[in-house]
């Protein structure tokens, strides 16, 4: 995960794993960390990525077509 300063504030970016490209249209996810402190940005980056846990555990609650696709992708990886 990359943390860098842009426009006076830190942001993070991370590439979407290939197995989720069918449910996540972005190739790279950019998230503003709303701070000008590098140390705070680094600690916030881990939390921000964890909050996007659907990329690691399937779409929240597995609801809807995208949720089923994410759950199926995750299940294939686990199994």
C-alpha distance (Angstrom), angle and dihedral (degrees) to the residues before:
residue distance angle dihedral
X1 . . .
X2 3.75 . .
X3 3.83 123.9 .
X4 3.79 117.5 -169.7
X5 3.79 142.0 156.9
X6 3.78 118.3 -106.5
X7 3.79 124.4 170.3
X8 3.80 91.8 -8.2
X9 3.82 95.3 -54.9
X10 3.77 131.3 86.7
X11 3.77 122.2 -112.7
X12 3.76 134.2 -179.3
X13 3.74 129.6 -142.7
X14 3.75 131.8 -169.3
X15 3.77 134.0 176.0
X16 3.81 116.4 -114.6
X17 3.82 109.7 -118.0
X18 3.81 112.1 -107.9
X19 3.80 92.9 -119.0
X20 3.83 89.5 65.9
X21 3.81 98.4 46.5
X22 3.81 89.5 101.0
X23 3.81 92.1 61.4
X24 3.83 102.2 28.0
X25 3.81 112.6 57.3
X26 3.81 95.6 -163.3
X27 3.80 120.5 86.1
X28 3.79 91.1 -158.3
X29 3.80 128.2 27.3
X30 3.82 116.6 -144.2
X31 3.80 119.3 -165.7
X32 3.80 127.1 -177.5
X33 3.80 111.1 -132.5
X34 3.84 93.1 -161.3
X35 3.79 96.0 -135.4
X36 3.79 138.9 100.3
X37 3.83 92.7 -151.7
X38 3.80 116.3 96.0
X39 3.81 94.2 -154.3
X40 3.81 92.4 51.2
X41 3.81 90.0 45.1
X42 3.81 92.1 54.3
X43 3.80 92.1 51.7
X44 3.82 92.0 45.2
X45 3.80 92.1 49.0
X46 3.81 93.3 65.2
X47 3.80 91.4 48.4
X48 3.82 92.6 46.5
X49 3.80 91.7 52.5
X50 3.80 91.7 46.3
X51 3.80 89.2 54.2
X52 3.80 87.2 59.0
X53 3.78 87.2 60.7
X54 3.79 91.9 141.4
X55 3.78 85.6 84.7
X56 3.78 90.4 61.3
X57 3.83 102.9 30.6
X58 3.79 105.1 27.5
X59 3.79 128.9 -94.1
X60 3.83 112.4 -43.3
X61 3.81 111.2 -77.8
X62 3.82 90.0 -10.5
X63 3.80 90.9 -100.9
X64 3.77 124.5 161.3
X65 3.77 130.5 3.3
X66 3.81 94.2 -56.8
X67 3.79 91.4 48.0
X68 3.78 91.8 52.6
X69 3.81 90.7 47.7
X70 3.81 91.6 49.9
X71 3.78 92.2 46.7
X72 3.81 90.8 49.3
X73 3.81 91.4 49.3
X74 3.79 90.7 49.6
X75 3.81 93.2 46.2
X76 3.80 92.1 51.8
X77 3.79 90.0 51.8
X78 3.81 92.7 49.0
X79 3.79 95.6 44.3
